Amino acid sequence: NQRNEAKLREAEGIDWRPRYFLCENDEYNFKYTSPWKDSQTAKRQIESFIFSSNSPSGFHSSNGPHHHQDENTRS
């Protein structure tokens, strides 16, 4: 249970805070568009955080899977 895990963390003195949310009245609210006046703006903001620099390094690599090329050409 997530609440129990949070209680354990508090007991151990671990202060965990979510990066993009603020805790208000025991509720987590998204830090940026608050309240959700404009759903399009909110959607764009959330997407920009979800998709920002999360792709693995070399994911958009232009040279592709040519890592062992020199081994194959050796005779």
N, C-alpha and C positions, 0 to 999 in steps of 0.2 A: 504494500500500500504506500502510495506516494507521501501521504501525510505522515505516516510513521517514519519513513525515511527522512523526511524533513525534521521531525522531532529528534531523531538520532543525530543528525548533523548538528542541530542546535546544541544538543547535550554535549557533543564533542567539541563545541566551539567553532564549528565550521560555518562561516557566513557565506551562503550561496545566494547570488542574485542573478536572475535572468537578464541577459544583455539588453533586450529591446522592450522590456516590460517594467512597469512601476507597480509596486505593491501598495494598494490603497484600500483600507478597510478590509483586509484579508482577501482582497481580490487582485489578480494581476491584470493590469490594463496596458495595452500597447502604447509605447512612449510617444509616438509621433502624431498620427491623426486621432485626436481624442477631444471630444467624443466623435463617433463615426458620422460626421456630417455628410461627407461626400464619399460615397462608396467607391467611385472610380479612383479618386486620389488615394484612398486607403489601400485599394487593391494594388495600385502602382507602387506605393511605398513598401508594402509587404513583399511584393515580388522582387523589388530592388534589393531587399535584404536577403531573401531566400536565395536569389540567383547571383548575388555578388561574390565574385572570386571564390566560388566553392568548387569549380571544376578542377580535377587533379592536374598537376603540372605536366605539361607536354600533351595534354588532352587535345589541344588544337594544333598539334605539331604538324608542320607542313611536309616533313620528310618521311613520315609514315614508319612502318615496321621494317627499317633497313639497318638494324643494329649489327647483324652478323654478316654483312656483305663481304667484308674483307676475308673472312674465314672461308667463304664459299669459292672465292676467286683464287685462293692459294693452291699451287700445284706441287 
